[in-house]
Amino acid sequence: MKTLRMSPEELLEYFRKEVEEGDRLELNYAFVHIPGEVVKITRYRLHLYVESEVAPGIRRYDLEEICSMMLEVIHEPKEGKPVKIVVEGADESPGIGIL
């Protein structure tokens, strides 16, 4: 798996340009791991169907806020090879921009 290193700002641009509906994401921030499928992505919002036994369902995230807290992302496009993104300089506070 290819590994990229980027800032939170670069991650935001990556989400806006590279992530599409139907792609699979694994979001890792603070002590939280969120696997799921992208239902919808806009310039400002990420709608993710969270694959969880405890609380499955669609969650909406503010893209700017979530990118500022992300430590690592695994992006598995519908077509193409998975990419691991290590975010440098992220805010490691436990809060997250769930809408």
C-alpha positions in Angstrom: 0.0 0.0 0.0 1.3 3.4 -1.0 1.9 5.8 2.0 1.6 9.6 1.6 2.4 12.2 4.3 0.5 15.5 4.2 -0.7 18.4 6.3 -4.3 18.8 7.4 -4.7 21.4 4.7 -3.4 19.0 2.0 -5.7 16.2 3.3 -8.7 18.5 2.9 -7.7 19.1 -0.8 -7.1 15.4 -1.2 -10.6 14.6 0.1 -12.1 17.2 -2.2 -10.3 16.0 -5.3 -9.7 12.2 -4.8 -12.5 10.8 -2.6 -15.7 9.8 -4.4 -19.1 8.2 -3.4 -18.7 4.5 -2.9 -15.1 4.7 -1.8 -14.1 3.1 1.5 -12.4 5.2 4.2 -10.9 4.4 7.6 -10.6 7.5 9.6 -8.2 7.5 12.6 -8.1 10.4 15.1 -7.2 10.5 18.7 -8.2 7.1 20.0 -11.0 6.5 17.5 -11.1 4.3 14.4 -14.0 4.8 12.0 -14.4 2.4 9.0 -17.0 3.2 6.5 -18.2 3.8 3.0 -18.6 7.3 1.5 -22.3 7.9 0.8 -21.8 11.5 -0.3 -19.0 14.1 -0.3 -19.3 17.8 -1.1 -16.8 20.6 -0.8 -17.7 21.0 2.9 -19.3 17.7 4.1 -18.4 14.0 4.3 -21.4 11.6 4.7 -20.0 8.2 5.8 -21.9 5.0 6.3 -20.1 3.8 9.5 -19.5 0.1 9.6 -20.0 -0.5 13.3 -21.6 -3.2 15.3 -22.4 -0.8 18.1 -23.7 2.2 16.2 -24.0 1.6 12.4 -25.4 4.3 10.2 -24.7 7.5 8.3 -22.6 10.2 10.0 -22.0 13.6 8.6 -18.6 15.3 9.2 -17.4 18.8 8.6 -14.5 18.3 6.2 -12.4 21.2 7.5 -12.8 20.2 11.1 -12.2 16.5 10.6 -9.1 17.1 8.6 -7.6 19.2 11.3 -7.9 16.3 13.8 -7.1 13.3 11.6 -3.9 11.3 12.3 -4.2 8.7 9.6 -6.6 7.8 6.8 -6.8 4.7 4.7 -8.5 5.4 1.3 -9.7 2.5 -0.7 -11.1 3.8 -4.0 -13.8 1.8 -5.9 -11.2 1.5 -8.6 -7.5 1.7 -8.0 -5.1 0.8 -5.2 -5.5 1.7 -1.5 -3.6 4.7 -0.1 -2.5 5.2 3.5 -2.3 8.9 4.5 -0.3 10.0 7.5 -1.3 13.4 8.6 1.4 15.6 10.1 0.7 18.5 12.5 -2.9 17.5 13.3 -4.7 18.6 16.4 -4.9 15.5 18.5 -7.9 16.6 20.7 -10.6 14.0 21.0 -13.5 16.1 19.8 -14.8 15.7 16.2 -17.0 17.7 13.9 -20.0 15.4 13.7 -23.0 17.3 12.5 
